[in-house]
Amino acid sequence: MNTMVFKGFLYVKRGRIGMRSEGPDYWLQTSNDEYMLRFHDRLPSEPDFELEFYNRHVVGATGELDGLGFINVTRLYLLPNDLIPTSLKIDATRSGGITGFTEKLGPVHEGSLPEPTAEQIREIIQRVRFFELPRDLGGGGPTPEGFRYRLRIAEGQEVGAVGWHSSIDSLQATELTRILELLESSGVNWQPVFELCGEWTAQHDLMPGKPPTLNVSGKCCFPTTGWGATLQRHEPQGINPSVLILDLVVTQHSIGAPTLTELDVDWTEETTSAYDQVDIHVIGAAAQGKLIDVQEVCY
């Protein structure tokens, strides 16, 4: 992880009174996103007195952004309100090609990119006047011979989205494709889009006569065959001991037929830990995760 500087408004969210997750959480609202802050070691129910001091202030935070959206803070300092810059947030989709299914790139925040890459992207945005472009540059829908792209860029309150087909001969489309190439060269990968479909459940079996067992189960829906999906325990776990984090690891074994495919996934763990929720994080594909309430089975 790389050390970065984040600028925004620091505020506190108090936990749900009477629940095991009770306690303060510290958040930084930047121009485009929110991040939870970790600073000094503490129990979930205890305050961080230095973060409390900066509550409801505009601050700069130096630290590392982990894969769960937490900033591990090493330094905090006050900022005047007018020093918060707007930054870019970029995401894209493409569909078509041999497989015919949809892939997603991002979202990518400007602060996570190498500075030369971010500068090149900003130059292209200014050169093509991105926020003034029409919503569609033409070229039709997705085909086996090419991709249909859609690029979305947000800068502060300004948001633009433009679509095009890879077959069109257009200077603007070439420039926008260059933005995607710059993101790919920075290590941002295209990921297949799929859904966590059907009902997902998490049950803590506390029936007497056997070890307490947590059972998590659900379904994944893919646009083609050739996929696999497994649940595994995320390491390290988050700061809230009442939430179990599981990774849904998605792999593509082969380029399959364009047939809607459902896969059952499950996770079983013997545990006496009193979890309130299970948080599913998707690894290896573009999909929204799930937060599942745990039901206790005692009889």
Secondary structure as UniProt FT lines:
FT   STRAND          3..14
FT   TURN            17..18
FT   TURN            20..21
FT   STRAND          24..29
FT   STRAND          34..38
FT   TURN            44..45
FT   HELIX           49..53
FT   TURN            54..56
FT   STRAND          57..65
FT   TURN            67..68
FT   STRAND          70..78
FT   HELIX           81..83
FT   STRAND          88..96
FT   TURN            97..99
FT   STRAND          102..109
FT   HELIX           110..112
FT   HELIX           115..128
FT   HELIX           130..132
FT   TURN            144..145
FT   STRAND          146..155
FT   TURN            156..157
FT   STRAND          158..165
FT   TURN            166..167
FT   HELIX           171..185
FT   TURN            186..187
FT   STRAND          191..193
FT   STRAND          201..205
FT   TURN            208..209
FT   STRAND          213..222
FT   STRAND          227..233
FT   TURN            241..242
FT   STRAND          243..252
FT   STRAND          261..270
FT   STRAND          277..283
FT   STRAND          290..297
//
